[in-house]
Amino acid sequence: MIRVDNLRKDFKVSRKTRKELGSGAPIGKTLTALDGISFECKPGRVFGLLGPNGAGKTTALRLIATMLKPTSGTITVAGVDATREPQRVREAIGFMTGNTGLYDRLTVTEMVRYQADLHRMDPVWFEERRRALFAALDMEAFADRRIARLSSGMRQKVSIVRTIIHDPAVVVFDEPTASLDVMTSRGIVNLIRQCRDEGKTVLFSTHIMGEVQLLCDDIAILHNGKLFFYGSKEEFEGQMTHRTYEDEFIHLVGEA
Amino acid sequence: MGRTLTIFKKEFIDVIRDRRTILTMVVLPLLFVPVILTLTLKVTLRQREKADLETVNIAFIGEEYAPRLHQAVEADSQLVIKLGVAEADVEALIRADSLDGAIVVPPDFPDRVAADEQASIGIYYRSSSSFDVAERRLRGVIDDYDEEIVDGRIRRLQLDPDLFDAIAVQENDVATLQEVLGQTIGGFLPYMFVIFMFTGAMYAGIDLSAGEKERGTLETLLSSPASRLEIVLGKFFVVALVGIASALLSMVGLYLGVRMGLEDIPQEAFDVISDILNVKVIAMIATLLLPLAAFFSAMILALAIQAKSFKQAQSTLTPLSLVVILPVLFGLLPGIELNTKTALIPILNVSLATKDVISGTIEPLHLVLSYISLFVLAGASIWFCVVWFSREETLFRS
């Protein structure tokens, strides 16, 4: 379970950044990336955080993964307060980004073992999980190959295993299919479904409406740091004034 | 500590599989230093030998006024007199490399010598030419002639030769060979290990901070249960280890270079060096290297993590490698010694303490002050590094 209450995140804007942004720079000395948002992701359901580029999706996910600290508001992950006990929150999370976040000079097994060691997994349990996941994703053939020598599809598989090797209760995906081909994206979609079926809390950010329609049980639409919609997929469909998800999304964001 | 060790092990594997780090940590100190040193020593020695055997072309102007000197020059097989050179052309010919030097005897020379007065002889040479062979040869032959004239006068006037040697200085140098070598080797060693320690640590440090940020893997690490302190310490220990390894390998490289470059060096000299570099001395130098490596590593990590890319970090840190060498160069200046003040100046204290440790003249108080200064600085640098690694603006600059 992830619970976000009245979450706000301001970033200080340095003089250098202000110069770089030019006319697009914020007026004050701070930039509000998230402005008092609240939502809840339940176990066994897939929560889709939607929004155009710069909406604040990545900031929200980084706050949930305790990489950033909120300016105000609270986040609870698996019953743990993210501000008070960030380390315990990270123990309960599997976090996956679109760029895979893999170390090119490690072998596949070394990479997965590193993640497991950071989560202090029991060696016997790790070996069991590794064998099962490698077999399920057909990875044994390249288990000892360096990551730099893998294809993008193979890398994505490694990234998946790295994310869930410690069997986290909460899985967070930051635009996981943003730069992937159809075949590789399918692997991610299957993983999200599998996590949901195992009763995990799944939160993923995207701007691909097809994925939202296919996977999400709950939806939140974020734009300029504010929530424009938050509810179940059925509720979203019930209030739609346009035929497709994409048209409705463009309409909502355009109106804002 | 468990996660720090996990990060340390992973970063160590990562670093030793990086070609750039291996190049600066192993290849440069272990191969580059001996090759450069051997080449430099061999070429210098060969050039000196060649210069010593080379014949020097000179002009002798006014030979009729000093026929004995002319005879002596003619008798020297390495001096060749070029005939028909006018005094007015001497300078131009030497500058044009047509002549190496010249002796000019003025017309009043024989009269002044006969009158037991001081006579003068002019010599021309070019001091910028290699090894000043012409000057040395000309001075040598004139000094011999001068001695001959003075001996003649002493004999003729029936004087005691000791009359002109009022004081016979009896030299008693109480410095041991260890002290002498300590001041020379000890001055050069810190220069080598500071450069290699900083360069080795720099590439590893950039790779593990700015490089990780650029590759997008930092987010993976930050989302793991490891705390910022554990992340910093894991990386810090690897960078420090690479720095120390680079410094030690540069010492090995230096030793190999001297061994290969100077085959003629007597075995006794190596025995003395081996005696000096005993376990105690090496251990004492190593204890100076540890806090220095800690200081460098933390400083490099703290600065590199602020950069957006490897290149940006490199352009920030490369000029710093010149700055850190300045205190070492300062330590090579005459009169700069390890005392209660200089022992508190980082890098300079390592440079001066190394000299004193090798010489065997180190004062325990100065050594303790050096340790305190370095450990305080290293601790502050690590703390500073953790602060930077915890700042959102630093980690997520974009």
Contacts between the chains, C-beta under 8 A, distances in Angstrom:
chain1	res1	chain2	res2	distance
A	11	B	392	7.5
A	11	B	393	7.7
A	12	B	393	6.5
A	14	B	393	7.2
A	62	B	219	7.9
A	62	B	396	7.5
A	65	B	222	7.7
A	65	B	223	4.6
A	66	B	223	8.0
A	67	B	219	6.9
A	67	B	222	4.7
A	67	B	223	6.1
A	67	B	395	7.6
A	67	B	396	7.8
A	68	B	392	5.5
A	68	B	396	7.4
A	69	B	392	7.2
A	87	B	225	5.4
A	87	B	227	6.1
A	88	B	225	8.0
A	90	B	223	6.2
A	90	B	224	6.2
A	90	B	225	4.5
A	91	B	225	4.5
A	93	B	223	6.7
A	95	B	219	7.6
A	95	B	220	7.5
A	95	B	223	3.7
A	97	B	216	6.9
A	97	B	219	5.7
A	97	B	220	7.5
A	99	B	216	4.2
A	100	B	216	7.8
A	101	B	216	5.7
A	101	B	217	5.1
A	101	B	219	5.7
A	101	B	220	3.6
A	102	B	217	6.8
A	102	B	220	7.6
A	103	B	10	7.5
A	103	B	14	6.1
A	103	B	215	7.9
A	103	B	217	5.7
A	104	B	215	7.3
A	105	B	13	7.2
A	105	B	14	5.1
A	105	B	17	4.1
A	105	B	18	6.6
A	106	B	10	7.2
A	106	B	13	6.7
A	106	B	14	6.8
A	110	B	10	7.6
A	110	B	13	6.9
A	114	B	6	6.9
A	114	B	10	4.8
A	115	B	220	7.9
A	115	B	224	7.0
A	117	B	3	7.8
A	117	B	6	4.2
A	118	B	3	6.0
A	118	B	6	5.8
A	118	B	7	7.7
A	118	B	221	8.0
A	118	B	224	4.2
A	118	B	225	6.1
A	118	B	226	5.6
A	119	B	224	7.2
A	119	B	225	6.1
A	120	B	2	6.5
A	120	B	3	7.6
A	120	B	225	7.6
A	162	B	220	7.5
